[in-house]
Amino acid sequence: MTAVQPLNRTLDQELLALMRCASLECPVCGEFVLHRHGDVECPECGFALRGGEKAGLQLGLQAG
């Protein structure tokens, strides 16, 4: 039987996984994020990824 190895990803890889809807975990606080109309938002800490073909990738984080 093969042992499960931990997966270490870079922040860039985590953000791309979020935008592909392959991840549901906030990279800031670890809570679940909401995917809505190409945007990713964390209701717990306020972290946000704003996506769109013309807008590109914009990061937002609001301290609470």
Buried (B, 14 or more C-beta within 10 A) or exposed (E): EEEEEEEEEEEEEBBBBBBEEEBEBBBEEEEEBEBEEEBBBBEBBBBBBBBEEEEEEEEEEEEE
